[in-house]
Amino acid sequence: MKNAPTVVETNVAIVKKDRGFLRVTFFDTDAAFDLSEAMKQYQGILSITDGKPFKVLVDTRNSWILPENEAQHYLSNLDDKIAEAIVVKTLAVRIFSKLYVKLNKKNPTKVFTQEDKAIEWLREQ
């Protein structure tokens, strides 16, 4: 795709290319993380990757926002996602993320507290 964006911002996150994978960084906001938001994130991903399969690092460390059930289901069933590493800081987000991992049967997904370990794992996938 000619002139594909390298960064896309939605109501709750910034999506960008980063060292061979995509980085989704959630920021502190009161915006809803509903199905519409999940679809916007995925459309942003498609515009960056030109529809090619991708690995993604999800950085939740600066946010308490959690996806609604429909958004979780949508994001956990993407056909072109190769692997997903989720970096967490708080116990609450870690517990929620572990539940998401159990629901996500389509591709390898793992939760980390250290970004360097998440990146290492993601590169192995």
Beta strands, then each sheet from edge to edge (+ up, - down):
strand 1: 7-9
strand 2: 13-18
strand 3: 21-26
strand 4: 54-59
strand 5: 81-87
strand 6: 109-112
sheet 1: 1+ 2- 3+ 4+ 5+ 6+
end
